[in-house]
Amino acid sequence: MLDFTTNTKLAPKYLPVTLPSRSGVFSIPLPYSLEVGKWYRWHLILDCNSPDSFYDDSVLFIRGLLKRVELPKFKYELDTKNSQQKLMTVYAENGIWYDALNQAAKLRCSNPQNATFAEAWSRLLKAVELEEIAQESLICRE
């Protein structure tokens, strides 16, 4: 991971992930404690064959930027919302997609048959142009 603000390379964290036995959407927690207000560049490499296949087509690679934000201006709203569904809405309305999607996933995992929760999940994914993922299985783990 790279601190984008100062262009300082952080020590890489290799996070071994146990993949589920079936395909679907699942979360991978961040291995860092991120500083508020800084941008970070991240890379995720999934090597489906061997450690020597970096340039092989079997390697999936994605990267992006993230920024940890402070939430004091939302604190009252977050403190007064007494349900995960309301929290999800506050996060989404303020562009805090990681937490909005996390709340939506928790709702779906807690009640997979609930059509309202499934629709909220689909709407959030569509809002970030990932609507095709909404049709994939959500793999719930705690």
Order of alpha helices (4+ residues) and beta strands (2+ residues): beta-beta-beta-beta-alpha-alpha-alpha-alpha
